Amino acid sequence: MVRKLLEYLGKNLNVKELDETKESLFMGSIRVNLNYYPICPNPDLTVGVGRHSDVSCLTILLQDQIGGLHVRSLSSGNWVHVPPVPGSFVINIGDAMQILSNGRYKSVEHRVLANGSNNRISVPIFVNPKPESVIGPLPEVTANGEEPIYRDVVYSDYVRYFFKKAHDGKKTVDFAKI
């Protein structure tokens, strides 16, 4: 499923095929988390996870039926609840894909709100470049003279920078801006 999604997204970036090099960039490492959010007696006083975008290329999310995931609308800036749909995945574009696509694809700013009546579980699968990969606008994207808006960065340096900062929305992606 991930390979098919990346092939489809790559076509819009003039990537003809997912060869070994592109595969390493788009899906060189995969991490699975299991997130448990216990009932919060005062959910209005806290956030489950603060606003941020993921450092991945893609995040594939399986969420339970409790809900709590909100994404920031690119057009209005408002927070939009992502209602759970049984048997489905939520797929988010991450910062690495935004950088590789030179901003054609935008990473999704999101947060998780605490719940006062139910425990919540989510299982995100983060599809990342290999840690030693250098990410920057793909040559296929800038081949027609498009100016790069991001510099090349070692992916592990980008991840390290992300984890040094508090949840700050999408400001982390500015680390790679020219």
N, C-alpha and C positions, 0 to 999 in steps of 0.2 A: 504494500500500500504506500509506504513512504517513498520507495523508488519511483512509483508511478506518479505520485504528487510532484516529486522533484523534477521528473522528466517533463511534466506538463508546465511547471513554473519556469524551467530552464528554456523551453522553446520561446517564451516571451522575452528572454534575455539573449537570444541568438545562440544558445548552447545547443549544438546539434545532437550530442549524445553524452551520457554520463560515463565517460571513460574513467580510468583509475584515478587520474588527477582530480577530476570534478567530483567523483564519488568521495574522495578524501576531504575535499572542501565542504561539500554539502552534507555528507553523512559519514564522516570519518570516525565518530564515536557516538554512542547512544547511552543515555543515562535514564534510568527509571526511578522515580521517587514514589513513595507512598506517603501522602499527607493526611494527617488526622487532626481535625479541628474539634476539640471537645465543646460541649454546650457551654456557653458563656452566660453567666447570670445577669450581666449588664451589657448586652451587645452594643448599645448606643455609645458606650464609653471606650470601645476598642475597635481595632480592625484585625481581621484574621491574618491577612498579609497585605502590607502596604502597596501603594501604586508603584508599578515597575513594568518594564518590558523584559522578556527573556533574552539571554545571551545566545540562544540557539539559532539554527537556521529555521527549524520548525519545532513546534511543541504540539504533540498529540495528547489530548487530555480526555481521560475517561472520568466523568464526575458522577457522583451518586445522585439520588433524586431530591436531595435537600436544597441544592442551589446555594448561591452566595457569590458566584463569579460575576464580576462586572467588568466591562470593557469601556474605554473612553472612545466616544464617537469622534472620528477624524473631522467630520464636518461641523458638528455643534460644540464639541468639547464636553458634552454631558456624559454622565455615567449611564450605561445601559446594562440591565441585568441580562445574563445569558441563561435562559431557563433550561434546565436539564431535559434532554429528550432521550427516553429509554432506547438503549441499543445504539447510540450514536457517539461520535467523538467530536470534540471541539478542536479545531486546528488553528494554531496561531503562527503567524510569521514572527520570527525573532530578529534580534539586532544583527546577527551575522548575515542573514539573508538581506536585510536592508543595506548593509555595507556592500555585500557582493553585487547587489543589483543596482548600486549607485543611487539608491533612494527610490527606484521604481516600485519596489515592494516596501511597505512600511511595517515595522514591528508594531505589535499591539500593546498599548499600555493597558494594564489590567490590575485588579485588586480582588481580594476576597474579603467579604464582610462576615463578621462573627454572627453566630446564630444563637438565639436564646432558648430554643426549644428542642433542638436535635443535634447529635454529633454529626459531623460531616467527614467524608472521606473522598479524596481525589487521587488519581494516579496519572501524573504527567510523565510523558516520555519525551525527553529532550534529544533532538537530533542535531548534533553539533559537528563542526569541523574537527579534525584531529588537533590536539593541543598545540602541536608544532607548526600547524598550517599558518601561512600568511594570508590574511584576508584583506581584501580591498576590492574596488570595482573590477569586475571581470573584464578581461581584454575584449571579449565579445560584445560587452555593453558599450565600451568606449571606442570601439573600432570605427564608428562613423563620425568621430570627432566630438562626441559628447565629453564635456569636461568632467573629470572626476571630482566629486564633492567629499570623498573620504580618502584618507591615506592608507597605505598598507600597514597593517599591524599584525603582530604574532597573536594568534587567537588566545593562547594561554595568558598573555599580558593583558588582553582585553578582559578576560574572565577575572583575573586577579584584581584589576581596577574596579570591576563591577562589585565584587565582594568586599572591597574596602569601604564602599560607600553605603549609606543608608538608602532605603527605598526612596528614590527621587524622581519617579516618573520615568521619562525617556531621556533624561540628561546624560546618562552614561554613554549613549551612542555618540554624543558630542566629542568623546575621547578620540574618536577616529576621524573627526571632521578635519578638513584641510583649513 
